[in-house]
Every structure is written in structure tokens, then in C-alpha cells.
Amino acid sequence: MNPFEMVVLIVAIVMFAGVMRSRYGYTRHGRVEVDPKEQAENLRLRDEVKELKERIQVLERITVEKENSLSKQIEELRDR
């Protein structure tokens, strides 16, 4: 094995270990524990964001419907 291949292999191993460590929540000092309060807050915020997205979709639908009905009314007036 030449030195270039060895360097590439070492870099690949280090990168793989870093990805696995971050994926499973480990740091140099051990496993990172998530505070239950923070986890509950995250869930609450996710639910709130989901509700807000649903509201935005409703508002967008209402806006599009109003635009369509308004343009139809304008066209009807032009046809008279």
C-alpha cells in the first residue's frame, strides 16, 4: 500500500467515525442526553409550526379563490 492510499484510507475512516458519532449523539465526553423539558418544548414547537403551516395553506386557498372569483366578475362585467 503506497502512502497516498494510506492517507485516503485514514481520512475515510475518520470521516466515517465522525458521521456515526454525530448520528448517534456521542461527543468526546460521552453520549449527549437530551433534557426532557427541551424535548417537550421541541415537540410543542413542531406542533405549532404544523398548525401554522395548515393555516397558511387555508389562507392561500382563500386568496386564490377570491382572485379567481374577482377575475370572473370582472370578465362578466366586460362582456355586458
N, C-alpha and C positions, 0 to 999 in steps of 0.2 A: 504494500500500500504506500503510495507516494505521499509526501507531506500535504499536498493540496487536497487530496481525498480525505485525509485525516482531519484537516481543518473544517471541511464541509460537513463531515460526519459529526464532529463535536458541536458545531453551530446548530445542526439539525436536532441533535439530542437536547441541547439547552433550550431551543425554541419549543420543542415538544413538551419538555418538562414545565416550562413557563405557562403554556396553554392549559395543560392539565391542572396545574396548581391554581390558576385563576378560575378555571371552570368549576372546580370542587371547593373553592373558598378557602384555600390554605395560604398562609403568609409564611414568612421566615420564622415567625414566633408561634406557629401552630394554626389550628383551624379558627376561622373567624366565626363567631357566634352572632347571630342577628338578634337584636333586642326585641322581645315580643311586642313592646309598645311601638317600636318603629315598624315592625311587620304589620301590626294592626293599622297604623297610620297609612302605610303604603296601600293596603287593601282598600281603606276608606277613600283615599285619593284616586285610586284606579276606578272605583265605582262612580265617584263624582265625575271623572273625566268621561266615562262611558255615558252617563246621563247627559252631560253637556253636549257630547257628540250627537246623541239622539235628538236633542233639542235643536241643534244646528241643522240637522237633516230636515226636521219638520219645518223650520223657518225657511230653508232653501226651497222646499217643495211649495210652500205657500207663496213665496215670492215669484217662483216660476209660473204658478197657476195664475196669479194676478197679472203678470206680464202678458201671458197668453190671452186671458180674457180681455184685458185692456186693448191689446192689439186687434182682437176680433171686433170689439166695439168700434174702434177707430175705422176699421175697414168697412163695417156696416154703415157708418155714417158717410163715408166717402162714396159708397155705392148708391146712396139715395139721390 
